[in-house]
Every structure is written in structure tokens, then in C-alpha cells.
Amino acid sequence: MKLSNGYDIPSVGFGTFKTPDGETCVESVKEALKVGYRHIDTAAYYGNEVSVGKGLRQSGLPREKVYITSKVWNTERGYDKTLRACEKTLRDLGTDYLDLYLIHWPANELQFGDKAEGINLDTWKALERLVDEKLVRSIGLSNFYPKHLAPILKKANVAPTVDQIEYHPGLLQEDTVALCRGNGILVEAWSPLGRGRILDKPLFAEIAGRYGKTPAQVILRWVLQKDILPLVKSVHAERIRENYEIFDFELSAGEMDAIDALPPQRLSGHPDEVTY
Ligand SMILES: NC(=O)c1ccc[n+]([C@@H]2O[C@H](COP(=O)([O-])OP(=O)(O)OC[C@H]3O[C@@H](n4cnc5c(N)ncnc54)[C@H](OP(=O)(O)O)[C@@H]3O)[C@@H](O)[C@H]2O)c1
């Protein structure tokens, strides 16, 4: 896929949230790179950036062949703290640049009242400086819904390229996707498999049977066909491989519609309601 600033981004990302730091993380990153993933999604909050960096180096792939995203955590918002947070992330990963750096969650009114918008803008300005300093190639947002995104769009000097949001069957996020599309922002889907909790719906087994695929593959394919970039996590070699084998079949329009019509289901916190 291509970002609005001209950089390419590999169309499936390997997730690392809740991947235990140490051997498990190193090995799963290596396995993902062996299978063919070229895009790793991590964050300071995940506490495993050192292991992600080790996995990357042990894979033998040159740094520039792998797309790396990280995110500034909620305790580090604001101009100066964000700059320092990025330095730490670079050190922990053992790299001198990030492909993509995101604000992990917007400051919300519930916690910050009328200061929320200013905090998000200050954090954004730090990301812009990181681009100027060539420490980061692209910048973007995560968990920013229209209300959080609009003020950034108004004031940004460097345009956001990505918004990473909870997205899976049952959570289509139409308003956010429409605003992103209208502004050239690529949407990334986190928890595309609903953390593994939505896989047993009969519709997925039925569609999967038609193609000799698995429910997880059907869901990831559905995300891709929506022109949204799935980020998918596993620490098991067979699932890491399974989740990448989604380029050799295509869902019909009817199948896409049937998945779209599944009942609403949010599995994680709404950005306006979280207190972290
Ligand atoms: N920006 C944000 O706020 C945010 C929030 C959440 C996630 N993310 C990013 O998005 C990535 C993906 O989201 P996620 O990790 O929450 O959820 P997910 O990828 O939807 O699901 C991961 C879960 O499903 C299981 N699983 C994976 N592949 C499977 C398969 N083929 N069959 C059966 N079960 C399977 C995994 O178990 P095993 O590992 O045991 O195989 C794990 O428990 C994260 O890792 C992270 O990088 C970002």
C-alpha cells in the first residue's frame, strides 16, 4: 500500500501487543520475517521493543527491508516528553529511524477536560519535529476518531499518514474511515481477529470452507479488501504462517456484504471513555 507522503507500507503488519518480552518475542518476530511479513507493529507500551529489535537483527534482513512502527505512550504526551520517548524507542529497538511513529491514544476530555486538544497538538508538533530530524519517516495517529482527528488536520504542518483503530467484523468505524479516506489517511486495523474471540462465528467457517481457508484468513482477507491494513498478532509459528497466506483468494461482493452485516461488537475501550 502507499501512504500519502509517497512511502510504501507492506500491506499486512505483524502485531506484538501482549507478546511476552524475551525469547517468545524474538522468536515470533524472526518467524514472521521468515514467513514473509515485512512490517512489524510495536509500541513502547508493549515493553518488548528490545526483543523486537533483536528478532529483526537475528533475522539477517537489512533494516531497510523491514517496516517498523512504534507509538508514543499516554504517559509521555506533550512536546518534550514525546521527543524523549522516541529517542528511547529508537535505542531499545537498536535502530536510527522509525518508518512510522504514532500517538498511541488521544488525550480525551474525560481525563483532561478542555486541555485535551492542546495536549494532542503539542504531541503532534513533536512528531513533526522528529520527521524534520529524519528520525521518523512518517507520522500518524492511533485511536483517533473524527473528534480527535479534526483539530490535528486543521493545524498539522506534516499531514498524518495513518490512523490505527480497532477494526474487525462487527466494528466498521464508518465515520472514522470516511474522514481518513477524505484526507488521504490509511486506516490500519488493530485486533482484526477480535483478539481471537470472534473466529467461531458460523459465517466465517462457511466462507472459509468454500476456499479451503480458515476463519482467520477469511477475516484478514475481508480487511484487505476494504483497503484497510490488518495488523495481526500470534506467537505460534503455524498461525503466523496461516495469517500471512491471504493473497491467493478473493471474497465475493456477497461474502463481503454478509461479513459487513454481522452485529455490532466492540471488544476494547472507546477512546473517549478510557482512563489510561
Ligand atoms: N493501537 C492500539 O491501540 C492497538 C491496540 C491493540 C492492538 N494493536 C496492534 O494490533 C495488533 C493485533 O491486535 P491484537 O493482538 O489485539 O489482536 P488480533 O491480532 O486480532 O488477535 C490476536 C489473538 O488471536 C490469536 N490468534 C492469532 N492468529 C490466530 C489464528 N490464525 N487462529 C486462532 N487464533 C489466532 C492470538 O493467539 P496466539 O498469539 O496465542 O497465537 C492472539 O490471542 C497488536 O498485536 C498490536 O500490534 C494496537
The ligand as an SDF file (V2000), in Angstrom:
LIG
                    3D

 48 52  0  0  0  0  0  0  0  0999 V2000
   -3.0130    0.9700   18.6050 N   0  0  0  0  0  0  0  0  0  0  0  0
   -3.6140    0.2920   19.5380 C   0  0  0  0  0  0  0  0  0  0  0  0
   -4.1830    0.8400   20.4990 O   0  0  0  0  0  0  0  0  0  0  0  0
   -3.6090   -1.2040   19.4460 C   0  0  0  0  0  0  0  0  0  0  0  0
   -4.4330   -1.9470   20.3010 C   0  0  0  0  0  0  0  0  0  0  0  0
   -4.4100   -3.3280   20.1710 C   0  0  0  0  0  0  0  0  0  0  0  0
   -3.5960   -3.9200   19.2250 C   0  0  0  0  0  0  0  0  0  0  0  0
   -2.7710   -3.1640   18.4290 N   0  0  0  0  0  0  0  0  0  0  0  0
   -1.8660   -3.7790   17.4240 C   0  0  0  0  0  0  0  0  0  0  0  0
   -2.6150   -4.6510   16.5910 O   0  0  0  0  0  0  0  0  0  0  0  0
   -2.0870   -5.9750   16.6940 C   0  0  0  0  0  0  0  0  0  0  0  0
   -3.1750   -7.0130   16.5250 C   0  0  0  0  0  0  0  0  0  0  0  0
   -4.1910   -6.8800   17.5140 O   0  0  0  0  0  0  0  0  0  0  0  0
   -4.3580   -7.9050   18.7350 P   0  0  0  0  0  0  0  0  0  0  0  0
   -3.0570   -8.5240   19.0390 O   0  0  0  0  0  0  0  0  0  0  0  0
   -5.0680   -7.1860   19.8240 O   0  0  0  0  0  0  0  0  0  0  0  0
   -5.4120   -8.9640   18.2080 O   0  0  0  0  0  0  0  0  0  0  0  0
   -5.5690   -9.9860   16.9680 P   0  0  0  0  0  0  0  0  0  0  0  0
   -4.3810   -9.9450   16.0850 O   0  0  0  0  0  0  0  0  0  0  0  0
   -6.9190   -9.7280   16.4170 O   0  0  0  0  0  0  0  0  0  0  0  0
   -5.6360  -11.3860   17.7210 O   0  0  0  0  0  0  0  0  0  0  0  0
   -4.5470  -11.9250   18.3810 C   0  0  0  0  0  0  0  0  0  0  0  0
   -5.0550  -13.1190   19.1860 C   0  0  0  0  0  0  0  0  0  0  0  0
   -5.6130  -14.0970   18.3230 O   0  0  0  0  0  0  0  0  0  0  0  0
   -4.8570  -15.3020   18.3810 C   0  0  0  0  0  0  0  0  0  0  0  0
   -4.6610  -15.7500   17.0010 N   0  0  0  0  0  0  0  0  0  0  0  0
   -3.8470  -15.1990   16.0680 C   0  0  0  0  0  0  0  0  0  0  0  0
   -3.9330  -15.8300   14.8910 N   0  0  0  0  0  0  0  0  0  0  0  0
   -4.8230  -16.8300   15.0740 C   0  0  0  0  0  0  0  0  0  0  0  0
   -5.3300  -17.8330   14.2230 C   0  0  0  0  0  0  0  0  0  0  0  0
   -4.9230  -17.9260   12.9560 N   0  0  0  0  0  0  0  0  0  0  0  0
   -6.2340  -18.7060   14.7200 N   0  0  0  0  0  0  0  0  0  0  0  0
   -6.6350  -18.6150   16.0010 C   0  0  0  0  0  0  0  0  0  0  0  0
   -6.2050  -17.6680   16.8640 N   0  0  0  0  0  0  0  0  0  0  0  0
   -5.2980  -16.7840   16.4060 C   0  0  0  0  0  0  0  0  0  0  0  0
   -3.5560  -14.9600   19.0760 C   0  0  0  0  0  0  0  0  0  0  0  0
   -3.1050  -16.0290   19.8650 O   0  0  0  0  0  0  0  0  0  0  0  0
   -1.5800  -16.5520   19.8720 P   0  0  0  0  0  0  0  0  0  0  0  0
   -0.6690  -15.3630   19.9110 O   0  0  0  0  0  0  0  0  0  0  0  0
   -1.5480  -17.3680   21.1280 O   0  0  0  0  0  0  0  0  0  0  0  0
   -1.4330  -17.3690   18.6280 O   0  0  0  0  0  0  0  0  0  0  0  0
   -3.9720  -13.7880   19.9790 C   0  0  0  0  0  0  0  0  0  0  0  0
   -4.5630  -14.2660   21.1710 O   0  0  0  0  0  0  0  0  0  0  0  0
   -1.4390   -5.9700   18.0950 C   0  0  0  0  0  0  0  0  0  0  0  0
   -0.6080   -7.0690   18.3220 O   0  0  0  0  0  0  0  0  0  0  0  0
   -0.7780   -4.6230   18.0990 C   0  0  0  0  0  0  0  0  0  0  0  0
    0.4130   -4.6520   17.3320 O   0  0  0  0  0  0  0  0  0  0  0  0
   -2.7850   -1.8170   18.5280 C   0  0  0  0  0  0  0  0  0  0  0  0
  1  2  1  0
  2  3  2  0
  2  4  1  0
  4  5  1  0
  4 48  2  0
  5  6  2  0
  6  7  1  0
  7  8  2  0
  8  9  1  0
  8 48  1  0
  9 10  1  0
  9 46  1  0
 10 11  1  0
 11 12  1  0
 11 44  1  0
 12 13  1  0
 13 14  1  0
 14 15  2  0
 14 16  1  0
 14 17  1  0
 17 18  1  0
 18 19  2  0
 18 20  1  0
 18 21  1  0
 21 22  1  0
 22 23  1  0
 23 24  1  0
 23 42  1  0
 24 25  1  0
 25 26  1  0
 25 36  1  0
 26 27  1  0
 26 35  1  0
 27 28  2  0
 28 29  1  0
 29 30  1  0
 29 35  2  0
 30 31  1  0
 30 32  2  0
 32 33  1  0
 33 34  2  0
 34 35  1  0
 36 37  1  0
 36 42  1  0
 37 38  1  0
 38 39  2  0
 38 40  1  0
 38 41  1  0
 42 43  1  0
 44 45  1  0
 44 46  1  0
 46 47  1  0
M  CHG  2   8   1  16  -1
M  END
$$$$
